[in-house]
């Protein structure tokens, strides 16, 4: 995911308003049973790695840690694990389109809002920041859903 983000998607920008951040898919697709400490560590390391290539001082690391925190809350609220023989995974093919879309939408919006708010951090640029936040979120969600449809085969929920 880092390779795709850094060498392909970093150079894609629509009118300097919309930049896809597909690397968050790594955090989104981690199994439900991933311990919280490991989740936070992986999110932080992923964010620091992206920061190294984007020359941003910890912005992506902070946004990824927020993403991991919101992921834990979202999963604890929405997923009933009692009816499953095995732990389900948060993929489009297993959890269904409606749940996965809501999951992706919520977590992407939190990540992008936090990222772009930290990046600008000025009220004079709030319109530009909100435009980047919304357009980048739409672009990222679109790419996540396309990759979910292309790369994950259909499985039945038990």
CNS distance restraints for C-alpha pairs under 8 A (distance, minus, plus):
assign (resid   1 and name CA) (resid   5 and name CA) 6.07 0.50 0.50
assign (resid   1 and name CA) (resid  22 and name CA) 7.35 0.50 0.50
assign (resid   1 and name CA) (resid  23 and name CA) 5.19 0.50 0.50
assign (resid   1 and name CA) (resid  25 and name CA) 7.83 0.50 0.50
assign (resid   1 and name CA) (resid  26 and name CA) 6.75 0.50 0.50
assign (resid   2 and name CA) (resid   6 and name CA) 5.91 0.50 0.50
assign (resid   2 and name CA) (resid  23 and name CA) 6.15 0.50 0.50
assign (resid   2 and name CA) (resid  46 and name CA) 7.78 0.50 0.50
assign (resid   2 and name CA) (resid  49 and name CA) 7.62 0.50 0.50
assign (resid   2 and name CA) (resid  50 and name CA) 6.90 0.50 0.50
assign (resid   3 and name CA) (resid   7 and name CA) 5.76 0.50 0.50
assign (resid   3 and name CA) (resid   8 and name CA) 7.60 0.50 0.50
assign (resid   4 and name CA) (resid   8 and name CA) 5.25 0.50 0.50
assign (resid   4 and name CA) (resid   9 and name CA) 6.39 0.50 0.50
assign (resid   4 and name CA) (resid  23 and name CA) 7.82 0.50 0.50
assign (resid   5 and name CA) (resid   9 and name CA) 4.80 0.50 0.50
assign (resid   5 and name CA) (resid  10 and name CA) 5.89 0.50 0.50
assign (resid   5 and name CA) (resid  21 and name CA) 6.81 0.50 0.50
assign (resid   5 and name CA) (resid  22 and name CA) 6.42 0.50 0.50
assign (resid   5 and name CA) (resid  23 and name CA) 5.97 0.50 0.50
assign (resid   6 and name CA) (resid  10 and name CA) 5.24 0.50 0.50
assign (resid   6 and name CA) (resid  50 and name CA) 7.34 0.50 0.50
assign (resid   6 and name CA) (resid  53 and name CA) 6.70 0.50 0.50
assign (resid   6 and name CA) (resid  54 and name CA) 7.95 0.50 0.50
assign (resid   7 and name CA) (resid  11 and name CA) 7.38 0.50 0.50
assign (resid   8 and name CA) (resid  12 and name CA) 7.16 0.50 0.50
assign (resid   9 and name CA) (resid  19 and name CA) 7.60 0.50 0.50
assign (resid   9 and name CA) (resid  20 and name CA) 6.53 0.50 0.50
assign (resid   9 and name CA) (resid  21 and name CA) 7.47 0.50 0.50
assign (resid   9 and name CA) (resid  22 and name CA) 7.91 0.50 0.50
assign (resid  10 and name CA) (resid  19 and name CA) 7.47 0.50 0.50
assign (resid  10 and name CA) (resid  20 and name CA) 7.93 0.50 0.50
assign (resid  12 and name CA) (resid  19 and name CA) 6.44 0.50 0.50
assign (resid  12 and name CA) (resid  20 and name CA) 7.57 0.50 0.50
assign (resid  13 and name CA) (resid  17 and name CA) 6.90 0.50 0.50
assign (resid  13 and name CA) (resid  18 and name CA) 5.54 0.50 0.50
assign (resid  13 and name CA) (resid  19 and name CA) 4.89 0.50 0.50
assign (resid  13 and name CA) (resid  20 and name CA) 7.67 0.50 0.50
assign (resid  14 and name CA) (resid  18 and name CA) 5.12 0.50 0.50
assign (resid  14 and name CA) (resid  19 and name CA) 6.83 0.50 0.50
assign (resid  17 and name CA) (resid 128 and name CA) 7.98 0.50 0.50
assign (resid  17 and name CA) (resid 131 and name CA) 6.74 0.50 0.50
assign (resid  17 and name CA) (resid 132 and name CA) 4.72 0.50 0.50
assign (resid  17 and name CA) (resid 135 and name CA) 6.66 0.50 0.50
assign (resid  17 and name CA) (resid 136 and name CA) 7.09 0.50 0.50
assign (resid  18 and name CA) (resid 132 and name CA) 5.68 0.50 0.50
assign (resid  18 and name CA) (resid 133 and name CA) 7.86 0.50 0.50
assign (resid  18 and name CA) (resid 135 and name CA) 5.08 0.50 0.50
assign (resid  18 and name CA) (resid 136 and name CA) 4.26 0.50 0.50
assign (resid  18 and name CA) (resid 137 and name CA) 7.99 0.50 0.50
assign (resid  18 and name CA) (resid 139 and name CA) 6.86 0.50 0.50
assign (resid  19 and name CA) (resid 132 and name CA) 7.94 0.50 0.50
assign (resid  19 and name CA) (resid 135 and name CA) 7.90 0.50 0.50
assign (resid  19 and name CA) (resid 136 and name CA) 5.12 0.50 0.50
assign (resid  19 and name CA) (resid 139 and name CA) 7.20 0.50 0.50
assign (resid  19 and name CA) (resid 140 and name CA) 7.75 0.50 0.50
assign (resid  20 and name CA) (resid 136 and name CA) 5.63 0.50 0.50
assign (resid  20 and name CA) (resid 137 and name CA) 7.44 0.50 0.50
assign (resid  20 and name CA) (resid 139 and name CA) 5.61 0.50 0.50
assign (resid  20 and name CA) (resid 140 and name CA) 4.67 0.50 0.50
assign (resid  20 and name CA) (resid 143 and name CA) 7.77 0.50 0.50
assign (resid  21 and name CA) (resid 136 and name CA) 7.69 0.50 0.50
assign (resid  21 and name CA) (resid 140 and name CA) 5.75 0.50 0.50
assign (resid  22 and name CA) (resid 140 and name CA) 5.92 0.50 0.50
assign (resid  22 and name CA) (resid 143 and name CA) 6.98 0.50 0.50
assign (resid  22 and name CA) (resid 144 and name CA) 6.69 0.50 0.50
assign (resid  23 and name CA) (resid  27 and name CA) 7.89 0.50 0.50
assign (resid  24 and name CA) (resid  28 and name CA) 6.32 0.50 0.50
assign (resid  24 and name CA) (resid  64 and name CA) 7.50 0.50 0.50
assign (resid  24 and name CA) (resid 108 and name CA) 7.85 0.50 0.50
assign (resid  25 and name CA) (resid  29 and name CA) 6.00 0.50 0.50
assign (resid  25 and name CA) (resid 144 and name CA) 6.79 0.50 0.50
assign (resid  26 and name CA) (resid  30 and name CA) 6.54 0.50 0.50
assign (resid  27 and name CA) (resid  39 and name CA) 7.73 0.50 0.50
assign (resid  27 and name CA) (resid  42 and name CA) 7.81 0.50 0.50
assign (resid  27 and name CA) (resid  43 and name CA) 6.46 0.50 0.50
assign (resid  27 and name CA) (resid  67 and name CA) 7.96 0.50 0.50
assign (resid  27 and name CA) (resid  68 and name CA) 7.08 0.50 0.50
assign (resid  28 and name CA) (resid  71 and name CA) 7.51 0.50 0.50
assign (resid  28 and name CA) (resid  90 and name CA) 7.20 0.50 0.50
assign (resid  28 and name CA) (resid 104 and name CA) 7.53 0.50 0.50
assign (resid  29 and name CA) (resid  89 and name CA) 7.22 0.50 0.50
assign (resid  29 and name CA) (resid  90 and name CA) 5.62 0.50 0.50
assign (resid  29 and name CA) (resid  91 and name CA) 6.37 0.50 0.50
assign (resid  30 and name CA) (resid  34 and name CA) 6.85 0.50 0.50
assign (resid  30 and name CA) (resid  89 and name CA) 7.46 0.50 0.50
assign (resid  30 and name CA) (resid  90 and name CA) 7.28 0.50 0.50
assign (resid  31 and name CA) (resid  88 and name CA) 7.45 0.50 0.50
assign (resid  31 and name CA) (resid  89 and name CA) 5.05 0.50 0.50
assign (resid  31 and name CA) (resid  90 and name CA) 6.54 0.50 0.50
assign (resid  32 and name CA) (resid  75 and name CA) 7.83 0.50 0.50
assign (resid  32 and name CA) (resid  87 and name CA) 6.92 0.50 0.50
assign (resid  32 and name CA) (resid  88 and name CA) 6.91 0.50 0.50
assign (resid  32 and name CA) (resid  89 and name CA) 5.99 0.50 0.50
assign (resid  32 and name CA) (resid  90 and name CA) 6.96 0.50 0.50
assign (resid  33 and name CA) (resid  87 and name CA) 6.98 0.50 0.50
assign (resid  34 and name CA) (resid  38 and name CA) 6.67 0.50 0.50
assign (resid  34 and name CA) (resid  39 and name CA) 6.31 0.50 0.50
assign (resid  35 and name CA) (resid  39 and name CA) 6.15 0.50 0.50
assign (resid  36 and name CA) (resid  40 and name CA) 6.10 0.50 0.50
assign (resid  36 and name CA) (resid  72 and name CA) 7.77 0.50 0.50
assign (resid  37 and name CA) (resid  41 and name CA) 6.13 0.50 0.50
assign (resid  38 and name CA) (resid  42 and name CA) 6.00 0.50 0.50
assign (resid  39 and name CA) (resid  43 and name CA) 6.06 0.50 0.50
assign (resid  39 and name CA) (resid  68 and name CA) 6.57 0.50 0.50
assign (resid  40 and name CA) (resid  44 and name CA) 6.03 0.50 0.50
assign (resid  40 and name CA) (resid  65 and name CA) 5.97 0.50 0.50
assign (resid  40 and name CA) (resid  68 and name CA) 6.07 0.50 0.50
assign (resid  40 and name CA) (resid  69 and name CA) 7.75 0.50 0.50
assign (resid  41 and name CA) (resid  45 and name CA) 6.12 0.50 0.50
assign (resid  42 and name CA) (resid  46 and name CA) 5.97 0.50 0.50
assign (resid  43 and name CA) (resid  47 and name CA) 6.09 0.50 0.50
assign (resid  43 and name CA) (resid  61 and name CA) 7.11 0.50 0.50
assign (resid  43 and name CA) (resid  64 and name CA) 5.21 0.50 0.50
assign (resid  43 and name CA) (resid  65 and name CA) 5.62 0.50 0.50
assign (resid  43 and name CA) (resid  67 and name CA) 7.93 0.50 0.50
assign (resid  43 and name CA) (resid  68 and name CA) 6.49 0.50 0.50
assign (resid  44 and name CA) (resid  48 and name CA) 6.11 0.50 0.50
assign (resid  44 and name CA) (resid  61 and name CA) 5.02 0.50 0.50
assign (resid  44 and name CA) (resid  62 and name CA) 7.24 0.50 0.50
assign (resid  44 and name CA) (resid  64 and name CA) 6.19 0.50 0.50
assign (resid  44 and name CA) (resid  65 and name CA) 5.79 0.50 0.50
assign (resid  45 and name CA) (resid  49 and name CA) 6.09 0.50 0.50
assign (resid  45 and name CA) (resid  61 and name CA) 7.14 0.50 0.50
assign (resid  46 and name CA) (resid  50 and name CA) 6.34 0.50 0.50
assign (resid  46 and name CA) (resid  61 and name CA) 7.00 0.50 0.50
assign (resid  46 and name CA) (resid  64 and name CA) 7.53 0.50 0.50
assign (resid  47 and name CA) (resid  51 and name CA) 6.05 0.50 0.50
assign (resid  47 and name CA) (resid  58 and name CA) 7.38 0.50 0.50
assign (resid  47 and name CA) (resid  59 and name CA) 7.72 0.50 0.50
assign (resid  47 and name CA) (resid  60 and name CA) 4.58 0.50 0.50
assign (resid  47 and name CA) (resid  61 and name CA) 3.61 0.50 0.50
assign (resid  47 and name CA) (resid  62 and name CA) 7.18 0.50 0.50
assign (resid  47 and name CA) (resid  63 and name CA) 7.46 0.50 0.50
assign (resid  47 and name CA) (resid  64 and name CA) 5.70 0.50 0.50
assign (resid  47 and name CA) (resid  65 and name CA) 8.00 0.50 0.50
assign (resid  48 and name CA) (resid  52 and name CA) 6.16 0.50 0.50
assign (resid  48 and name CA) (resid  58 and name CA) 6.36 0.50 0.50
assign (resid  48 and name CA) (resid  60 and name CA) 6.64 0.50 0.50
assign (resid  48 and name CA) (resid  61 and name CA) 5.04 0.50 0.50
assign (resid  49 and name CA) (resid  53 and name CA) 6.80 0.50 0.50
assign (resid  50 and name CA) (resid  54 and name CA) 6.11 0.50 0.50
assign (resid  50 and name CA) (resid  60 and name CA) 6.61 0.50 0.50
assign (resid  50 and name CA) (resid  61 and name CA) 7.89 0.50 0.50
assign (resid  51 and name CA) (resid  55 and name CA) 5.58 0.50 0.50
assign (resid  51 and name CA) (resid  56 and name CA) 4.96 0.50 0.50
assign (resid  51 and name CA) (resid  57 and name CA) 6.40 0.50 0.50
assign (resid  51 and name CA) (resid  58 and name CA) 6.01 0.50 0.50
assign (resid  51 and name CA) (resid  59 and name CA) 6.88 0.50 0.50
assign (resid  51 and name CA) (resid  60 and name CA) 5.80 0.50 0.50
assign (resid  51 and name CA) (resid  61 and name CA) 7.01 0.50 0.50
assign (resid  52 and name CA) (resid  56 and name CA) 6.95 0.50 0.50
assign (resid  56 and name CA) (resid  60 and name CA) 7.46 0.50 0.50
assign (resid  58 and name CA) (resid  62 and name CA) 6.10 0.50 0.50
assign (resid  59 and name CA) (resid  63 and name CA) 6.22 0.50 0.50
assign (resid  59 and name CA) (resid 115 and name CA) 6.15 0.50 0.50
assign (resid  59 and name CA) (resid 118 and name CA) 6.72 0.50 0.50
assign (resid  59 and name CA) (resid 119 and name CA) 6.96 0.50 0.50
assign (resid  60 and name CA) (resid  64 and name CA) 5.95 0.50 0.50
assign (resid  60 and name CA) (resid 115 and name CA) 6.54 0.50 0.50
assign (resid  61 and name CA) (resid  65 and name CA) 6.28 0.50 0.50
assign (resid  62 and name CA) (resid  66 and name CA) 6.33 0.50 0.50
assign (resid  62 and name CA) (resid 115 and name CA) 7.75 0.50 0.50
assign (resid  63 and name CA) (resid  67 and name CA) 6.09 0.50 0.50
assign (resid  63 and name CA) (resid 111 and name CA) 5.36 0.50 0.50
assign (resid  63 and name CA) (resid 112 and name CA) 7.51 0.50 0.50
assign (resid  63 and name CA) (resid 114 and name CA) 5.87 0.50 0.50
assign (resid  63 and name CA) (resid 115 and name CA) 5.38 0.50 0.50
assign (resid  64 and name CA) (resid  68 and name CA) 6.18 0.50 0.50
assign (resid  64 and name CA) (resid 111 and name CA) 6.74 0.50 0.50
assign (resid  65 and name CA) (resid  69 and name CA) 6.29 0.50 0.50
assign (resid  66 and name CA) (resid  70 and name CA) 6.19 0.50 0.50
assign (resid  66 and name CA) (resid 110 and name CA) 7.65 0.50 0.50
assign (resid  66 and name CA) (resid 111 and name CA) 6.77 0.50 0.50
assign (resid  66 and name CA) (resid 114 and name CA) 7.88 0.50 0.50
assign (resid  67 and name CA) (resid  71 and name CA) 6.01 0.50 0.50
assign (resid  67 and name CA) (resid 107 and name CA) 6.17 0.50 0.50
assign (resid  67 and name CA) (resid 108 and name CA) 7.84 0.50 0.50
assign (resid  67 and name CA) (resid 110 and name CA) 6.70 0.50 0.50
assign (resid  67 and name CA) (resid 111 and name CA) 5.45 0.50 0.50
assign (resid  68 and name CA) (resid  72 and name CA) 6.36 0.50 0.50
assign (resid  69 and name CA) (resid  73 and name CA) 6.57 0.50 0.50
assign (resid  70 and name CA) (resid  74 and name CA) 5.99 0.50 0.50
assign (resid  70 and name CA) (resid 107 and name CA) 6.66 0.50 0.50
assign (resid  70 and name CA) (resid 110 and name CA) 7.67 0.50 0.50
assign (resid  71 and name CA) (resid  75 and name CA) 6.02 0.50 0.50
assign (resid  71 and name CA) (resid 107 and name CA) 6.64 0.50 0.50
assign (resid  72 and name CA) (resid  76 and name CA) 6.11 0.50 0.50
assign (resid  73 and name CA) (resid  77 and name CA) 6.26 0.50 0.50
assign (resid  74 and name CA) (resid  78 and name CA) 6.12 0.50 0.50
assign (resid  74 and name CA) (resid 103 and name CA) 7.44 0.50 0.50
assign (resid  75 and name CA) (resid  79 and name CA) 5.44 0.50 0.50
assign (resid  81 and name CA) (resid  87 and name CA) 6.99 0.50 0.50
assign (resid  81 and name CA) (resid  88 and name CA) 7.75 0.50 0.50
assign (resid  83 and name CA) (resid 158 and name CA) 7.57 0.50 0.50
assign (resid  84 and name CA) (resid  88 and name CA) 7.16 0.50 0.50
assign (resid  84 and name CA) (resid 158 and name CA) 5.96 0.50 0.50
assign (resid  85 and name CA) (resid 158 and name CA) 7.26 0.50 0.50
assign (resid  88 and name CA) (resid  94 and name CA) 7.07 0.50 0.50
assign (resid  88 and name CA) (resid  95 and name CA) 7.72 0.50 0.50
assign (resid  89 and name CA) (resid  94 and name CA) 6.74 0.50 0.50
assign (resid  89 and name CA) (resid  95 and name CA) 7.48 0.50 0.50
assign (resid  90 and name CA) (resid  94 and name CA) 7.00 0.50 0.50
assign (resid  90 and name CA) (resid  95 and name CA) 6.24 0.50 0.50
assign (resid  90 and name CA) (resid 100 and name CA) 7.20 0.50 0.50
assign (resid  91 and name CA) (resid  95 and name CA) 5.94 0.50 0.50
assign (resid  91 and name CA) (resid  96 and name CA) 7.76 0.50 0.50
assign (resid  91 and name CA) (resid 100 and name CA) 6.77 0.50 0.50
assign (resid  91 and name CA) (resid 148 and name CA) 7.21 0.50 0.50
assign (resid  91 and name CA) (resid 152 and name CA) 7.63 0.50 0.50
assign (resid  92 and name CA) (resid  96 and name CA) 5.30 0.50 0.50
assign (resid  92 and name CA) (resid  97 and name CA) 5.70 0.50 0.50
assign (resid  92 and name CA) (resid 100 and name CA) 5.47 0.50 0.50
assign (resid  92 and name CA) (resid 145 and name CA) 8.00 0.50 0.50
assign (resid  92 and name CA) (resid 148 and name CA) 5.81 0.50 0.50
assign (resid  92 and name CA) (resid 149 and name CA) 7.29 0.50 0.50
assign (resid  92 and name CA) (resid 152 and name CA) 7.32 0.50 0.50
assign (resid  93 and name CA) (resid  97 and name CA) 7.57 0.50 0.50
assign (resid  93 and name CA) (resid 148 and name CA) 7.64 0.50 0.50
assign (resid  93 and name CA) (resid 149 and name CA) 7.91 0.50 0.50
assign (resid  93 and name CA) (resid 152 and name CA) 6.20 0.50 0.50
assign (resid  93 and name CA) (resid 153 and name CA) 6.21 0.50 0.50
assign (resid  93 and name CA) (resid 154 and name CA) 4.80 0.50 0.50
assign (resid  93 and name CA) (resid 155 and name CA) 5.60 0.50 0.50
assign (resid  93 and name CA) (resid 156 and name CA) 7.68 0.50 0.50
assign (resid  94 and name CA) (resid 154 and name CA) 7.15 0.50 0.50
assign (resid  94 and name CA) (resid 155 and name CA) 5.58 0.50 0.50
assign (resid  94 and name CA) (resid 156 and name CA) 6.30 0.50 0.50
assign (resid  94 and name CA) (resid 157 and name CA) 5.78 0.50 0.50
assign (resid  95 and name CA) (resid  99 and name CA) 6.22 0.50 0.50
assign (resid  95 and name CA) (resid 100 and name CA) 6.34 0.50 0.50
assign (resid  95 and name CA) (resid 157 and name CA) 7.03 0.50 0.50
assign (resid  96 and name CA) (resid 100 and name CA) 6.09 0.50 0.50
assign (resid  97 and name CA) (resid 101 and name CA) 5.80 0.50 0.50
assign (resid  98 and name CA) (resid 102 and name CA) 6.21 0.50 0.50
assign (resid  99 and name CA) (resid 103 and name CA) 6.02 0.50 0.50
assign (resid 100 and name CA) (resid 104 and name CA) 5.94 0.50 0.50
assign (resid 101 and name CA) (resid 105 and name CA) 5.87 0.50 0.50
assign (resid 101 and name CA) (resid 145 and name CA) 7.58 0.50 0.50
assign (resid 102 and name CA) (resid 106 and name CA) 5.98 0.50 0.50
assign (resid 103 and name CA) (resid 107 and name CA) 6.14 0.50 0.50
assign (resid 104 and name CA) (resid 108 and name CA) 5.79 0.50 0.50
assign (resid 104 and name CA) (resid 141 and name CA) 6.63 0.50 0.50
assign (resid 104 and name CA) (resid 144 and name CA) 7.80 0.50 0.50
assign (resid 105 and name CA) (resid 109 and name CA) 6.02 0.50 0.50
assign (resid 105 and name CA) (resid 141 and name CA) 6.58 0.50 0.50
assign (resid 106 and name CA) (resid 110 and name CA) 6.35 0.50 0.50
assign (resid 107 and name CA) (resid 111 and name CA) 6.12 0.50 0.50
assign (resid 108 and name CA) (resid 112 and name CA) 5.95 0.50 0.50
assign (resid 108 and name CA) (resid 137 and name CA) 6.26 0.50 0.50
assign (resid 108 and name CA) (resid 140 and name CA) 7.61 0.50 0.50
assign (resid 108 and name CA) (resid 141 and name CA) 7.09 0.50 0.50
assign (resid 109 and name CA) (resid 113 and name CA) 5.85 0.50 0.50
assign (resid 109 and name CA) (resid 133 and name CA) 7.84 0.50 0.50
assign (resid 109 and name CA) (resid 137 and name CA) 6.18 0.50 0.50
assign (resid 110 and name CA) (resid 114 and name CA) 6.12 0.50 0.50
assign (resid 111 and name CA) (resid 115 and name CA) 6.04 0.50 0.50
assign (resid 112 and name CA) (resid 116 and name CA) 5.94 0.50 0.50
assign (resid 112 and name CA) (resid 133 and name CA) 5.80 0.50 0.50
assign (resid 112 and name CA) (resid 136 and name CA) 7.54 0.50 0.50
assign (resid 112 and name CA) (resid 137 and name CA) 6.47 0.50 0.50
assign (resid 113 and name CA) (resid 117 and name CA) 5.89 0.50 0.50
assign (resid 113 and name CA) (resid 133 and name CA) 5.85 0.50 0.50
assign (resid 114 and name CA) (resid 118 and name CA) 6.11 0.50 0.50
assign (resid 115 and name CA) (resid 119 and name CA) 6.16 0.50 0.50
assign (resid 116 and name CA) (resid 120 and name CA) 6.17 0.50 0.50
assign (resid 116 and name CA) (resid 129 and name CA) 6.22 0.50 0.50
assign (resid 116 and name CA) (resid 132 and name CA) 7.49 0.50 0.50
assign (resid 116 and name CA) (resid 133 and name CA) 6.30 0.50 0.50
assign (resid 117 and name CA) (resid 121 and name CA) 5.45 0.50 0.50
assign (resid 117 and name CA) (resid 129 and name CA) 6.98 0.50 0.50
assign (resid 120 and name CA) (resid 125 and name CA) 6.94 0.50 0.50
assign (resid 120 and name CA) (resid 129 and name CA) 6.74 0.50 0.50
assign (resid 122 and name CA) (resid 126 and name CA) 6.77 0.50 0.50
assign (resid 125 and name CA) (resid 129 and name CA) 6.08 0.50 0.50
assign (resid 126 and name CA) (resid 130 and name CA) 6.00 0.50 0.50
assign (resid 127 and name CA) (resid 131 and name CA) 6.13 0.50 0.50
assign (resid 128 and name CA) (resid 132 and name CA) 6.20 0.50 0.50
assign (resid 129 and name CA) (resid 133 and name CA) 6.04 0.50 0.50
assign (resid 130 and name CA) (resid 134 and name CA) 6.11 0.50 0.50
assign (resid 131 and name CA) (resid 135 and name CA) 6.04 0.50 0.50
assign (resid 132 and name CA) (resid 136 and name CA) 5.68 0.50 0.50
assign (resid 133 and name CA) (resid 137 and name CA) 5.97 0.50 0.50
assign (resid 134 and name CA) (resid 138 and name CA) 6.24 0.50 0.50
assign (resid 135 and name CA) (resid 139 and name CA) 6.19 0.50 0.50
assign (resid 136 and name CA) (resid 140 and name CA) 5.99 0.50 0.50
assign (resid 137 and name CA) (resid 141 and name CA) 5.99 0.50 0.50
assign (resid 138 and name CA) (resid 142 and name CA) 6.07 0.50 0.50
assign (resid 139 and name CA) (resid 143 and name CA) 6.34 0.50 0.50
assign (resid 140 and name CA) (resid 144 and name CA) 6.15 0.50 0.50
assign (resid 141 and name CA) (resid 145 and name CA) 6.11 0.50 0.50
assign (resid 142 and name CA) (resid 146 and name CA) 6.15 0.50 0.50
assign (resid 143 and name CA) (resid 147 and name CA) 6.07 0.50 0.50
assign (resid 144 and name CA) (resid 148 and name CA) 6.07 0.50 0.50
assign (resid 145 and name CA) (resid 149 and name CA) 6.18 0.50 0.50
assign (resid 146 and name CA) (resid 150 and name CA) 6.10 0.50 0.50
assign (resid 147 and name CA) (resid 151 and name CA) 5.72 0.50 0.50
assign (resid 147 and name CA) (resid 152 and name CA) 7.87 0.50 0.50
assign (resid 148 and name CA) (resid 152 and name CA) 5.67 0.50 0.50
assign (resid 149 and name CA) (resid 153 and name CA) 7.83 0.50 0.50
